Amino acid sequence: MAELCDLSAVELRRLIGSRRISPVELLGSCIDRIARVNPRLNAVTATCYDRARDEASASEQRVRRGDALGLLEGLPLGVKDLNETEGLRTTWGSPIWKDHVPAKDERMVAACRAAGAIVVGKTNVPEFGAGANTNNPVYGPTRNPFDLARICGGSSGGSAVALAASMLPICTGSDTGGSLRTPAAFCGVVGFRVSPGTVPTERRPLGWTNISVQGPMGRDVADTALLLAAQIRSDGADPHAHGVDPALLRLPEPADLAGLRLAVSADLGFAVVDSRIREAFADRVARIGGWFRECAWRDPDMDGADETFEVIRAQNFLASHHENYLKRRHLLGPNIVANVEQGLAYSALDVARAHARQTRIFRGFQEFFRAHDVLICPAVTVPPFEIERLYPEDVDGVQMRTYFHWLALAYGITLTGHPAISIPCGLEPSGTPMHLQIVGPHGGDAKVLAVALALEQAMAGDPVLARPRPDIAALSA
């Protein structure tokens, strides 16, 4: 039987607003689920239950008095451990910060609290978010709820697992090379990489680069859109911040798929993709392609995407971690060290060429979206692998260039700055969730949500395509 914590965030918010359930009751259900399944999954790390209970009681009083209620009123929230939270341990998964307790919330967290969300705890990450295996020396590994022997993805892995196992109804995330989309894909939930500046952040070390964004995660598209509506605002601290699209401040309506020109690509023309993902993706295209006005296999021009992302990503790691590399290298994991040393090896000419290639790739995408309304491809090149492995050294026999090369389908889209969402669609051949990555035109965040919602609704009644759910009873054993 479904428990209160299993209901969608949108439904829970409706029930709170109509006084059908109490925020205190909901919080208790979430804490109970965390206690039952988190010991095996390790998704939720630092918690603040006493404070959350006080805030839930205050929310309950606001409901009873008939006060104006926030968009997220009474909803328990998990915050990724790369985001600072007032009075709650924030470690970035690093021994350097293992005892760090921030004095204030960062802007995005403050926006969620102002909308009525109740922070329950932090969700696990790789060290400083580097890589897509959520494992760090402070908290250890987070496991996939569909197969405890495999990874859950990252870097928003703890958030994805907390959602998939119904520990929390909404969770925050962030995305550079797929950190929202990859764990969502591996865990059967939704992760939305929004256009840069849509969710303003003061955390980006190089404010003028566009590859890192904050964003929402949810169990379904509507829940993800609900959290996004609370996260977005205009903020002068972020050079990419822009005017708020009113369409993103309300729940989306499903798009009319029959009027859309769909382009599909298994590899974006450059990524190395595991044959099992290719097989599952081709099956999904065969099942959904007829729902659109047109469905054409087309690859955008992504020539040079690997080299381009490597250079621009390394710039960001130099800006964030060079001092730690010089003074505290013994406390850094291999991913961070590799990123910094890679960055130190590049020249100014390498950097200039990378930014020029990124501009060319962006302009190519602009042309691509003149012929197509939406692009669908996989979000990840491989199924989740064994948790002991840092990364897959090869994909179908092709050696990986770096520890993050297997994330090419995600970081290729990152380079373009276009919005992209990962939604579940059944299981892939190895038994974990399959996914679709839906990419929209530049600035088309609302359109991406509308298409994702329409596909989600159309797939919900199909046992092959519907969102899979982990076995909570088995996880509670």
C-alpha positions as CSV (number, residue, x, y, z in Angstrom):
1,M,0.0,0.0,0.0
2,A,1.3,3.5,-0.9
3,E,2.4,5.7,2.0
4,L,2.1,9.4,2.2
5,C,5.7,9.9,1.2
6,D,5.0,8.0,-2.1
7,L,2.5,10.7,-3.4
8,S,3.7,13.2,-5.9
9,A,4.9,16.6,-4.7
10,V,2.1,18.3,-6.7
11,E,-0.5,16.1,-5.0
12,L,1.0,16.6,-1.6
13,R,1.0,20.4,-2.0
14,R,-2.7,20.2,-3.1
15,L,-3.5,18.1,0.0
16,I,-1.7,20.5,2.3
17,G,-3.4,23.5,0.8
18,S,-6.8,21.9,1.2
19,R,-6.1,20.8,4.8
20,R,-6.4,17.2,3.9
21,I,-2.9,16.4,5.3
22,S,-0.6,18.1,7.7
23,P,3.0,19.1,6.9
24,V,3.9,17.4,10.2
25,E,2.3,14.2,9.1
26,L,4.1,14.3,5.8
27,L,7.5,15.0,7.4
28,G,7.0,12.0,9.7
29,S,6.3,9.8,6.7
30,C,9.5,10.9,5.0
31,I,11.6,10.5,8.0
32,D,10.2,7.0,8.5
33,R,11.0,6.1,4.9
34,I,14.6,7.5,5.3
35,A,15.1,5.4,8.4
36,R,13.9,2.3,6.6
37,V,15.8,2.4,3.3
38,N,18.6,4.9,3.6
39,P,20.9,2.6,5.6
40,R,21.2,0.4,2.4
41,L,21.2,3.3,-0.1
42,N,23.2,6.1,1.6
43,A,21.5,8.9,-0.3
44,V,20.6,11.3,2.6
45,T,23.7,12.4,4.6
46,A,23.5,15.2,7.2
47,T,20.0,15.7,8.6
48,C,18.2,18.4,10.7
49,Y,15.1,16.6,11.8
50,D,14.4,18.7,14.9
51,R,14.5,21.9,12.9
52,A,12.4,20.4,10.2
53,R,9.8,19.3,12.7
54,D,9.7,22.9,14.1
55,E,9.3,24.3,10.6
56,A,6.6,21.7,9.7
57,S,4.7,22.8,12.8
58,A,4.9,26.4,11.8
59,S,3.7,25.5,8.3
60,E,0.8,23.7,9.8
61,Q,-0.1,26.8,11.8
62,R,0.0,28.9,8.6
63,V,-2.4,26.5,6.9
64,R,-4.8,26.5,9.9
65,R,-4.8,30.3,10.1
66,G,-5.5,30.6,6.4
67,D,-2.3,32.5,5.7
68,A,-0.9,32.9,2.2
69,L,1.0,29.7,1.5
70,G,4.2,29.3,-0.5
71,L,4.5,27.4,-3.7
72,L,6.3,24.6,-1.8
73,E,4.5,25.0,1.5
74,G,5.1,22.1,3.8
75,L,7.1,20.0,1.3
76,P,10.2,18.2,2.6
77,L,13.2,19.0,0.6
78,G,16.6,17.4,0.0
79,V,19.5,19.7,-0.8
80,K,22.5,18.5,-2.7
81,D,25.7,18.6,-0.6
82,L,27.2,21.1,-3.1
83,N,24.8,23.7,-1.9
84,E,25.4,25.7,1.4
85,T,22.6,25.3,4.0
86,E,22.4,27.4,7.1
87,G,23.2,25.5,10.3
88,L,23.4,22.2,8.4
89,R,26.7,20.4,7.6
90,T,27.9,21.0,4.0
91,T,31.0,19.1,3.0
92,W,31.1,18.9,-0.9
93,G,32.1,15.3,-0.2
94,S,35.6,16.5,0.8
95,P,37.6,15.8,3.9
96,I,38.7,19.5,3.7
97,W,35.2,20.6,4.5
98,K,34.0,17.6,6.6
99,D,33.1,19.8,9.6
100,H,31.8,22.8,7.7
101,V,28.5,24.3,8.9
102,P,27.5,27.4,6.8
103,A,26.2,30.5,8.5
104,K,23.6,31.1,5.8
105,D,21.8,29.5,2.9
106,E,23.0,30.2,-0.6
107,R,20.5,32.0,-2.8
108,M,18.8,29.0,-4.4
109,V,18.3,27.2,-1.1
110,A,17.0,30.5,0.4
111,A,14.5,30.7,-2.4
112,C,13.2,27.2,-1.7
113,R,12.8,28.0,2.0
114,A,11.0,31.3,1.2
115,A,8.5,29.2,-0.9
116,G,7.7,27.1,2.1
117,A,9.9,24.1,1.6
118,I,11.3,22.3,4.7
119,V,14.9,21.3,4.4
120,V,15.2,17.8,5.9
121,G,18.8,16.9,5.0
122,K,21.6,16.9,2.5
123,T,22.0,14.4,-0.4
124,N,25.2,12.7,-1.3
125,V,27.6,13.7,-4.0
126,P,31.0,12.7,-5.5
127,E,33.9,14.7,-4.1
128,F,33.3,18.3,-5.2
129,G,30.8,16.9,-7.7
130,A,33.6,15.5,-9.9
131,G,32.4,12.4,-11.8
132,A,29.2,10.5,-12.0
133,N,29.9,7.8,-9.3
134,T,28.4,9.3,-6.1
135,N,31.1,8.2,-3.7
136,N,33.3,10.3,-1.4
137,P,35.7,9.9,1.5
138,V,33.3,11.7,3.9
139,Y,30.1,9.6,3.5
140,G,31.0,6.7,1.2
141,P,29.0,5.4,-1.8
142,T,25.3,5.9,-2.7
143,R,23.8,2.8,-4.3
144,N,21.3,2.4,-7.2
145,P,17.9,1.6,-5.8
146,F,17.2,-0.9,-8.6
147,D,20.5,-2.8,-8.1
148,L,22.6,-2.1,-4.9
149,A,25.7,-3.4,-6.6
150,R,25.7,-0.6,-9.2
151,I,26.2,3.1,-9.2
152,C,23.3,5.6,-9.1
153,G,25.0,8.3,-11.3
154,G,26.1,11.7,-10.2
155,S,26.9,14.2,-9.2
156,S,23.3,14.7,-8.0
157,G,23.2,11.0,-7.1
158,G,21.9,11.3,-3.6
159,S,19.0,13.5,-4.8
160,A,18.0,11.0,-7.5
161,V,18.0,8.0,-5.1
162,A,16.1,9.9,-2.4
163,L,13.5,10.7,-5.0
164,A,13.3,7.2,-6.5
165,A,12.9,5.6,-3.1
166,S,10.3,8.2,-2.0
167,M,12.4,9.4,0.9
168,L,11.7,13.0,-0.2
169,P,9.2,14.5,-2.7
170,I,11.6,17.1,-4.2
171,C,15.4,17.5,-4.3
172,T,17.8,20.1,-5.7
173,G,20.6,19.3,-8.1
174,S,23.1,20.9,-10.4
175,D,24.6,20.0,-13.8
176,T,27.9,20.6,-15.6
177,G,28.4,17.4,-17.6
178,G,25.1,15.7,-16.9
179,S,24.9,15.8,-13.1
180,L,21.1,16.3,-13.1
181,R,20.4,14.1,-16.1
182,T,22.7,11.1,-15.5
183,P,21.5,10.1,-12.0
184,A,17.9,10.8,-13.1
185,A,18.4,8.4,-16.0
186,F,20.0,5.7,-13.8
187,C,17.3,5.9,-11.0
188,G,14.1,6.4,-13.0
189,V,13.3,10.0,-12.0
190,V,13.4,13.4,-13.8
191,G,16.3,15.8,-13.9
192,F,16.1,19.1,-15.8
193,R,19.2,21.0,-17.0
194,V,17.7,24.5,-17.5
195,S,19.1,27.2,-19.6
196,P,22.0,29.0,-17.9
197,G,20.8,31.8,-15.7
198,T,17.2,30.4,-15.3
199,V,18.1,29.4,-11.7
200,P,20.6,32.1,-10.7
201,T,23.6,31.0,-8.7
202,E,26.5,32.6,-7.0
203,R,28.4,29.3,-6.9
204,R,29.8,29.3,-10.4
205,P,33.5,30.1,-10.1
206,L,33.8,31.6,-13.6
207,G,30.6,33.5,-13.8
208,W,30.7,34.1,-17.6
209,T,31.0,30.4,-18.5
210,N,27.7,28.7,-19.2
211,I,28.5,25.0,-18.5
212,S,27.3,24.8,-14.9
213,V,23.7,25.3,-13.8
214,Q,21.5,24.7,-10.8
215,G,18.2,23.0,-11.3
216,P,15.4,20.8,-10.1
217,M,14.8,17.1,-9.8
218,G,11.5,15.3,-9.2
219,R,9.8,11.9,-9.6
220,D,7.8,13.2,-12.6
221,V,7.7,16.2,-14.8
222,A,5.1,18.2,-12.9
223,D,7.0,17.8,-9.6
224,T,10.2,19.0,-11.3
225,A,8.4,22.0,-12.8
226,L,6.9,22.8,-9.4
227,L,10.4,23.0,-7.8
228,L,11.8,25.0,-10.7
229,A,9.0,27.6,-10.3
230,A,10.3,28.2,-6.8
231,Q,14.0,28.2,-7.8
232,I,13.9,30.7,-10.6
233,R,14.1,34.5,-10.1
234,S,16.1,37.4,-11.4
235,D,19.4,37.8,-9.5
236,G,22.2,40.2,-10.2
237,A,24.8,37.9,-8.6
238,D,24.7,35.7,-11.7
239,P,26.0,37.2,-15.0
240,H,23.7,34.8,-16.9
241,A,20.6,35.7,-15.0
242,H,17.8,36.9,-17.2
243,G,14.2,37.9,-17.1
244,V,11.8,35.3,-15.7
245,D,9.7,33.4,-18.3
246,P,6.1,33.6,-16.9
247,A,5.4,30.2,-18.4
248,L,7.9,28.6,-16.0
249,L,6.0,30.0,-12.9
250,R,3.1,27.7,-13.4
251,L,2.7,23.9,-14.0
252,P,3.1,23.0,-17.7
253,E,0.4,21.9,-20.1
254,P,1.3,18.9,-22.3
255,A,2.5,19.8,-25.8
256,D,0.6,18.6,-28.9
257,L,3.1,16.0,-30.1
258,A,1.3,15.5,-33.4
259,G,2.3,19.0,-34.5
260,L,6.0,18.7,-33.7
261,R,9.0,17.8,-35.9
262,L,11.1,15.3,-34.0
263,A,14.8,14.6,-34.6
264,V,16.3,11.5,-32.9
265,S,19.9,10.6,-32.5
266,A,21.5,7.6,-30.7
267,D,24.9,9.3,-30.3
268,L,24.7,12.9,-31.4
269,G,27.1,12.0,-34.2
270,F,30.2,11.8,-31.9
271,A,29.6,9.8,-28.7
272,V,30.6,6.2,-28.1
273,V,27.4,4.4,-27.0
274,D,27.0,1.0,-25.5
275,S,25.1,-1.4,-27.7
276,R,22.5,-2.1,-25.0
277,I,21.6,1.6,-24.8
278,R,21.5,1.8,-28.7
279,E,19.1,-1.2,-28.7
280,A,16.8,0.2,-26.1
281,F,16.8,3.6,-27.6
282,A,15.9,2.3,-31.1
283,D,13.0,0.4,-29.5
284,R,11.7,3.5,-27.8
285,V,11.9,5.5,-31.0
286,A,10.0,2.9,-32.8
287,R,7.3,3.0,-30.1
288,I,6.9,6.8,-29.8
289,G,8.0,8.1,-33.3
290,G,4.5,7.9,-34.7
291,W,3.1,10.2,-32.1
292,F,4.9,13.2,-33.8
293,R,4.2,15.0,-37.0
294,E,7.7,13.9,-38.2
295,C,10.3,11.6,-36.8
296,A,13.7,11.7,-38.5
297,W,17.1,10.2,-37.5
298,R,19.4,13.3,-37.6
299,D,22.8,14.0,-36.0
300,P,23.7,17.6,-35.1
301,D,27.2,18.8,-35.9
302,M,29.2,18.2,-32.7
303,D,32.6,18.0,-34.3
304,G,35.3,18.7,-31.6
305,A,32.8,18.4,-28.7
306,D,35.1,16.2,-26.6
307,E,38.1,18.4,-26.7
308,T,36.0,21.6,-26.3
309,F,34.3,20.3,-23.1
310,E,37.6,19.0,-21.7
311,V,39.3,22.4,-21.9
312,I,36.4,24.5,-20.7
313,R,35.7,22.1,-17.8
314,A,39.3,22.2,-16.8
315,Q,39.2,26.0,-16.6
316,N,36.4,25.8,-14.0
317,F,38.3,23.2,-12.0
318,L,41.5,25.4,-12.0
319,A,39.4,28.3,-10.8
320,S,37.9,26.3,-8.0
321,H,40.7,23.9,-6.9
322,H,44.1,25.2,-7.8
323,E,44.8,26.5,-4.3
324,N,43.7,23.2,-2.8
325,Y,45.9,21.4,-5.3
326,L,48.9,23.5,-4.1
327,K,48.3,23.4,-0.4
328,R,46.2,20.3,0.4
329,R,46.7,17.9,-2.5
330,H,46.9,14.9,-0.1
331,L,43.3,15.6,0.8
332,L,42.1,15.5,-2.8
333,G,40.8,12.5,-4.7
334,P,42.2,11.4,-8.1
335,N,39.4,13.1,-10.1
336,I,40.2,16.6,-8.8
337,V,43.9,16.1,-9.1
338,A,43.5,14.9,-12.7
339,N,41.2,17.9,-13.6
340,V,43.6,20.4,-12.2
341,E,46.7,18.9,-13.9
342,Q,44.8,18.7,-17.2
343,G,44.0,22.4,-16.9
344,L,47.6,23.3,-16.1
345,A,48.7,21.6,-19.3
346,Y,46.5,23.8,-21.6
347,S,47.7,27.0,-23.2
348,A,45.9,30.2,-23.8
349,L,45.6,29.2,-27.5
350,D,43.9,25.9,-26.4
351,V,41.4,27.9,-24.4
352,A,40.7,30.3,-27.2
353,R,40.2,27.5,-29.7
354,A,37.8,25.7,-27.3
355,H,35.6,28.7,-26.8
356,A,35.6,29.3,-30.6
357,R,34.5,25.7,-31.1
358,Q,31.8,26.0,-28.5
359,T,30.5,29.0,-30.3
360,R,30.5,27.1,-33.6
361,I,28.6,24.1,-32.0
362,F,26.1,26.5,-30.6
363,R,25.4,28.2,-33.9
364,G,25.1,24.7,-35.5
365,F,22.5,23.9,-33.0
366,Q,20.6,27.0,-33.9
367,E,20.5,25.9,-37.5
368,F,19.5,22.4,-36.4
369,F,16.5,23.7,-34.5
370,R,15.2,25.6,-37.5
371,A,14.5,22.3,-39.2
372,H,13.4,20.4,-36.0
373,D,11.2,21.4,-33.1
374,V,12.8,19.0,-30.6
375,L,15.7,16.5,-30.4
376,I,15.6,13.3,-28.4
377,C,18.6,11.1,-27.6
378,P,19.8,9.0,-24.7
379,A,21.2,10.9,-21.7
380,V,23.9,8.4,-20.8
381,T,26.0,6.1,-23.0
382,V,26.1,3.1,-20.8
383,P,23.9,1.3,-18.2
384,P,25.0,1.9,-14.6
385,F,28.2,-0.1,-13.8
386,E,29.6,-1.7,-10.6
387,I,29.9,0.6,-7.7
388,E,33.6,-0.2,-7.1
389,R,34.6,1.2,-10.5
390,L,35.4,4.9,-10.7
391,Y,34.4,5.0,-14.3
392,P,34.1,2.6,-17.4
393,E,37.6,2.4,-18.9
394,D,36.0,1.5,-22.3
395,V,32.6,1.4,-23.9
396,D,32.0,-1.5,-26.3
397,G,35.8,-1.9,-26.6
398,V,36.5,1.8,-27.3
399,Q,38.9,3.3,-24.8
400,M,37.7,6.3,-22.9
401,R,39.7,9.5,-23.2
402,T,39.1,10.6,-19.6
403,Y,37.2,9.5,-16.5
404,F,34.2,11.5,-17.7
405,H,34.3,10.7,-21.5
406,W,31.5,8.2,-21.0
407,L,29.2,11.2,-20.2
408,A,29.6,12.6,-23.7
409,L,25.8,12.5,-24.6
410,A,25.2,14.8,-21.6
411,Y,28.2,17.2,-21.9
412,G,27.7,17.5,-25.6
413,I,24.3,19.2,-24.9
414,T,25.9,21.2,-22.1
415,L,28.2,22.9,-24.6
416,T,25.2,24.2,-26.5
417,G,23.5,25.9,-23.6
418,H,20.2,24.4,-24.7
419,P,17.7,23.1,-22.1
420,A,17.5,19.4,-21.7
421,I,15.5,17.0,-19.5
422,S,16.0,13.3,-18.7
423,I,12.8,11.3,-18.2
424,P,12.4,7.6,-17.6
425,C,10.8,5.2,-20.1
426,G,10.9,1.6,-18.8
427,L,13.9,-0.5,-18.3
428,E,17.0,-1.0,-20.4
429,P,18.3,-4.6,-21.1
430,S,20.5,-4.9,-18.0
431,G,17.5,-4.2,-15.7
432,T,17.9,-0.6,-14.7
433,P,15.8,2.4,-15.9
434,M,16.0,3.5,-19.5
435,H,15.6,7.2,-20.3
436,L,15.0,9.8,-22.9
437,Q,17.0,13.1,-23.1
438,I,14.7,15.7,-24.6
439,V,16.5,18.8,-25.9
440,G,14.7,22.0,-26.9
441,P,15.6,25.2,-28.8
442,H,17.7,27.9,-27.2
443,G,15.7,29.4,-24.3
444,G,12.9,26.9,-24.8
445,D,12.7,25.6,-21.2
446,A,8.9,25.8,-21.2
447,K,8.7,23.9,-24.4
448,V,11.0,21.1,-23.1
449,L,8.8,20.7,-20.1
450,A,5.6,20.6,-22.2
451,V,7.1,17.9,-24.5
452,A,8.4,15.9,-21.6
453,L,5.0,16.1,-19.9
454,A,3.2,15.0,-23.0
455,L,5.5,12.0,-23.5
456,E,5.3,11.1,-19.8
457,Q,1.5,11.0,-20.0
458,A,1.5,9.0,-23.2
459,M,3.9,6.5,-21.9
460,A,2.3,6.1,-18.4
461,G,-0.2,3.4,-19.5
462,D,2.3,1.3,-21.4
463,P,4.0,-1.4,-19.2
464,V,7.1,-1.2,-21.4
465,L,7.5,2.6,-21.3
466,A,6.1,3.6,-17.9
467,R,8.3,4.8,-15.2
468,P,9.8,1.9,-13.3
469,R,9.8,1.9,-9.5
470,P,12.3,0.3,-7.1
471,D,11.2,-2.4,-4.7
472,I,10.8,-0.5,-1.4
473,A,10.0,-3.7,0.6
474,A,13.3,-5.2,-0.6
475,L,15.2,-2.1,0.2
476,S,13.6,-2.0,3.7
477,A,14.6,-5.6,4.5
